[in-house]
Amino acid sequence: MVIFDTNVLVSAALIRGSQPDAAWRAMLARDIPMLFSESTFEELSEVLMRGKFDRYVSRAARVAFLDQLNRSAIIIGDSALGVRIDICRDPADNRFLELALATASKFIVTGDADLLVLDPFRKVRILTVGAFVEVMATLE
């Protein structure tokens, strides 16, 4: 099971053919579960639907991206996480660590330097998209 940070999925939705786009499509093709908590999926939805992205990708395409994610992902209720973390400079980043620990996820994929410096975090690898793609290639 893998957790993608919001910044990676926003890039995947906005930049067709980008490394984030290729990474999430590889996840879909392999039926590898992508994990979200309710709050991380809400954050993604809110960020992705911001008007500033209208000039890059249509609203309809972003809604379709979210719908596809929603159908293929595992979404865990925030109340079911049961783990509280308070170590990140940006408190919103703690949610990704909490989700990883609560679900025994192996990877968090992010472009956030504040999360990347924590790798590994209690046996959870925190990787850039490029490093994650390399790991995926070794699993083939």
C-alpha positions as CSV (number, residue, x, y, z in Angstrom):
1,M,0.0,0.0,0.0
2,V,1.3,3.4,-0.9
3,I,0.4,7.0,0.1
4,F,0.9,9.8,-2.3
5,D,1.3,13.3,-0.9
6,T,-1.1,15.9,-2.3
7,N,1.7,17.8,-4.2
8,V,2.5,14.7,-6.2
9,L,-1.1,14.0,-7.2
10,V,-1.7,17.6,-8.1
11,S,1.3,17.4,-10.4
12,A,0.0,14.1,-11.8
13,A,-3.4,15.7,-12.6
14,L,-2.0,18.8,-14.1
15,I,1.0,17.6,-16.1
16,R,0.2,14.7,-18.4
17,G,3.3,12.6,-19.1
18,S,5.1,13.9,-16.0
19,Q,6.9,11.5,-13.6
20,P,4.0,11.9,-11.0
21,D,1.5,11.1,-13.7
22,A,3.5,8.0,-14.8
23,A,3.8,6.9,-11.1
24,W,0.1,7.0,-10.3
25,R,-0.8,5.4,-13.6
26,A,1.6,2.6,-12.8
27,M,-0.1,2.1,-9.5
28,L,-3.5,1.9,-11.2
29,A,-2.2,-0.6,-13.8
30,R,-0.8,-2.9,-11.1
31,D,-3.8,-2.6,-8.8
32,I,-1.6,-1.4,-6.0
33,P,-3.8,0.2,-3.4
34,M,-3.3,3.9,-2.9
35,L,-4.3,5.0,0.5
36,F,-6.0,8.2,1.8
37,S,-7.5,9.3,5.0
38,E,-10.7,11.3,4.8
39,S,-8.7,14.5,5.5
40,T,-5.9,13.8,2.9
41,F,-8.5,13.1,0.2
42,E,-10.4,16.2,1.2
43,E,-7.2,18.2,1.0
44,L,-6.5,16.9,-2.5
45,S,-10.0,17.6,-3.7
46,E,-9.9,21.2,-2.3
47,V,-6.5,22.0,-3.7
48,L,-7.1,20.4,-7.1
49,M,-10.4,22.3,-7.7
50,R,-8.8,25.7,-7.1
51,G,-9.6,28.2,-9.8
52,K,-5.9,28.9,-10.4
53,F,-5.6,25.5,-12.1
54,D,-8.4,26.2,-14.7
55,R,-5.9,27.5,-17.2
56,Y,-3.9,24.3,-17.1
57,V,-6.5,21.5,-17.0
58,S,-10.3,21.7,-17.3
59,R,-12.4,21.4,-14.2
60,A,-14.1,18.4,-15.8
61,A,-10.8,16.6,-16.3
62,R,-9.8,17.3,-12.6
63,V,-13.2,16.0,-11.4
64,A,-12.6,12.9,-13.6
65,F,-9.2,12.4,-12.0
66,L,-10.6,12.7,-8.5
67,D,-13.4,10.2,-9.4
68,Q,-10.9,7.7,-10.7
69,L,-8.8,8.0,-7.6
70,N,-11.9,7.7,-5.4
71,R,-12.9,4.5,-7.2
72,S,-9.5,2.9,-7.0
73,A,-8.2,4.1,-3.6
74,I,-8.7,2.9,-0.1
75,I,-10.0,5.8,2.1
76,I,-9.7,5.4,5.8
77,G,-11.9,7.4,8.2
78,D,-9.9,9.9,10.2
79,S,-11.3,8.5,13.5
80,A,-10.1,5.0,12.6
81,L,-6.4,6.1,12.4
82,G,-5.8,5.9,16.1
83,V,-2.3,7.3,15.8
84,R,-1.4,10.9,16.6
85,I,1.8,12.4,15.3
86,D,3.1,15.9,16.0
87,I,6.6,16.2,14.6
88,C,6.2,18.1,11.2
89,R,6.8,21.8,10.8
90,D,3.6,21.9,8.7
91,P,1.0,20.2,10.9
92,A,-0.9,19.1,7.8
93,D,2.0,16.8,6.9
94,N,1.5,14.8,10.1
95,R,-1.7,13.3,8.6
96,F,0.4,11.4,6.0
97,L,2.6,9.9,8.7
98,E,-0.5,9.0,10.8
99,L,-2.1,7.3,7.9
100,A,1.1,5.3,7.1
101,L,1.5,4.1,10.6
102,A,-2.2,3.2,11.0
103,T,-2.2,1.1,7.8
104,A,1.2,-0.4,7.8
105,S,1.9,1.3,4.5
106,K,5.4,0.8,3.1
107,F,5.8,4.1,1.2
108,I,4.9,7.8,1.3
109,V,5.7,9.4,-2.1
110,T,6.2,13.2,-1.8
111,G,8.1,16.2,-3.1
112,D,7.9,17.9,0.3
113,A,11.4,18.4,1.7
114,D,10.0,18.5,5.3
115,L,8.7,14.9,4.9
116,L,11.7,13.6,2.9
117,V,14.1,14.4,5.7
118,L,12.2,12.0,7.9
119,D,13.0,8.9,5.7
120,P,12.8,6.3,7.0
121,F,10.0,7.0,9.5
122,R,9.4,4.0,11.7
123,K,10.0,1.6,8.8
124,V,8.0,3.7,6.4
125,R,10.1,4.8,3.4
126,I,9.5,8.5,2.4
127,L,10.5,8.8,-1.2
128,T,10.6,11.3,-4.1
129,V,8.6,10.3,-7.1
130,G,11.8,9.4,-8.9
131,A,13.0,7.2,-6.1
132,F,9.6,5.5,-5.9
133,V,9.7,4.8,-9.7
134,E,13.1,3.2,-9.3
135,V,11.7,1.0,-6.4
136,M,8.7,0.0,-8.6
137,A,11.0,-1.0,-11.4
138,T,12.8,-3.5,-9.1
139,L,9.5,-5.1,-8.2
140,E,8.8,-6.1,-11.8
